Amino acid sequence: MAKSNLKLKQEKKNSLKVVDKNAVKTTLYSDINLNKWKEYDHVKTDTLWEFPTRLKEGGHSNEYHGNYIPQIAQQIYERYTKKDDIVLDLFFGSGTSGIEAVNMNRRCIGVELKDELAESVSEKFTPKQLVTDVNIICADSASEVAKEKVQARLDIMGRKQAQLLMLHPPYDDIIKFSDKKEDLSNCATTEEFYDLFEKVAKNGYDLLEKGRFACLIIGDKYANSQHIPLGFECMARMNKLGFITKAIIIKDMQGNERAKGKTANLWRYRALAGGFYIFKHEYVMVFQKV
Ligand SMILES: C[S@@+](CC[C@H](N)C(=O)[O-])C[C@H]1O[C@@H](n2cnc3c(N)ncnc32)[C@H](O)[C@@H]1O
């Protein structure tokens, strides 16, 4: 007897349900195989990040006061880059973004204002890596010159634009990185800091591929007995440039060894006496260029 139309339809539907277990399904910006999403337990998807200790293996050291912990790069790179992609870091510092790019088979262009630092960081990479994987530029990231230099390196590396933007600026004047007038930690006022930050972020925006992501790592500060929300103001400047905000992650500062400090009790007294709370977090903000 001929099968009814309904039965035939049901059979066709069932046959389509046979999933190729080896098929790889990814987004346009990550290698995470969504068909195996349950195997990515190590990848964070919530907005509270706690890293009890700083990762010291894999070429990382903690010699630079003001560096970020490598676990941030690991999380962000896995979520927002593919193998061989280029990460652009416009506040390169001691090169955490570059080291982790090499560890994770990504590439990196880093811009740092301090020439002696840019030079010493180069020593963390092999001569071959410095040709193929990590390009370090000494320049003011807010300048047109820096933008042109990054563009030239991108061309050499075979890409028109970068695939991820990392921004870890000075938190205004909390740590003074140099005496240079272009240094964001050396601004006369916080308003000037925001304006300089915006200029750097604008260069980053122009150098980033459409659809790709930017990550801003920043903390707030206290001044004149009040809380100054550096993070939110910088976020507003990013939004003004056209970035949409995808996430505001609170990162516990336990992993920053220096945040513990011997003066913890003194700060506790000051907090109780002054009516404020001691910072125990910073932000990891994620944006997309749409
Ligand atoms: C918070 S640190 C970044 C640390 C880095 N993420 C790391 O893990 O080592 C900020 C860096 O930005 C640099 N900097 C400040 N103003 C700059 C500018 N206008 N252009 C480029 N770099 C700048 C400082 O010298 C400092 O090394």
The ligand as an SDF file (V2000), in Angstrom:
LIG
                    3D

 27 29  0  0  0  0  0  0  0  0999 V2000
   47.8250   50.1460   31.7320 C   0  0  0  0  0  0  0  0  0  0  0  0
   49.2910   50.0880   30.8110 S   0  0  0  0  0  0  0  0  0  0  0  0
   49.0620   48.7560   29.6920 C   0  0  0  0  0  0  0  0  0  0  0  0
   49.6950   47.4810   30.2040 C   0  0  0  0  0  0  0  0  0  0  0  0
   49.5840   46.3220   29.2500 C   0  0  0  0  0  0  0  0  0  0  0  0
   48.2130   45.9730   28.9550 N   0  0  0  0  0  0  0  0  0  0  0  0
   50.3110   45.1150   29.8300 C   0  0  0  0  0  0  0  0  0  0  0  0
   49.6560   44.1100   30.1440 O   0  0  0  0  0  0  0  0  0  0  0  0
   51.5170   45.2180   30.0230 O   0  0  0  0  0  0  0  0  0  0  0  0
   49.1270   51.4920   29.7770 C   0  0  0  0  0  0  0  0  0  0  0  0
   50.2880   51.7040   28.8230 C   0  0  0  0  0  0  0  0  0  0  0  0
   49.9200   52.7190   27.8900 O   0  0  0  0  0  0  0  0  0  0  0  0
   51.0510   53.4650   27.5690 C   0  0  0  0  0  0  0  0  0  0  0  0
   50.5940   54.7610   27.0060 N   0  0  0  0  0  0  0  0  0  0  0  0
   50.1470   55.8500   27.6640 C   0  0  0  0  0  0  0  0  0  0  0  0
   49.7920   56.8190   26.7820 N   0  0  0  0  0  0  0  0  0  0  0  0
   50.0080   56.3170   25.5380 C   0  0  0  0  0  0  0  0  0  0  0  0
   49.8240   56.8180   24.2140 C   0  0  0  0  0  0  0  0  0  0  0  0
   49.3610   58.0640   23.9790 N   0  0  0  0  0  0  0  0  0  0  0  0
   50.1550   56.0140   23.1700 N   0  0  0  0  0  0  0  0  0  0  0  0
   50.6410   54.7590   23.3850 C   0  0  0  0  0  0  0  0  0  0  0  0
   50.8360   54.2250   24.6140 N   0  0  0  0  0  0  0  0  0  0  0  0
   50.5140   54.9860   25.6770 C   0  0  0  0  0  0  0  0  0  0  0  0
   51.8230   53.5690   28.8830 C   0  0  0  0  0  0  0  0  0  0  0  0
   53.1900   53.8390   28.6740 O   0  0  0  0  0  0  0  0  0  0  0  0
   51.5770   52.1700   29.4830 C   0  0  0  0  0  0  0  0  0  0  0  0
   52.6220   51.2990   29.1620 O   0  0  0  0  0  0  0  0  0  0  0  0
  1  2  1  0
  2  3  1  0
  2 10  1  0
  3  4  1  0
  4  5  1  0
  5  6  1  0
  5  7  1  0
  7  8  2  0
  7  9  1  0
 10 11  1  0
 11 12  1  0
 11 26  1  0
 12 13  1  0
 13 14  1  0
 13 24  1  0
 14 15  1  0
 14 23  1  0
 15 16  2  0
 16 17  1  0
 17 18  1  0
 17 23  2  0
 18 19  1  0
 18 20  2  0
 20 21  1  0
 21 22  2  0
 22 23  1  0
 24 25  1  0
 24 26  1  0
 26 27  1  0
M  CHG  2   2   1   9  -1
M  END
$$$$
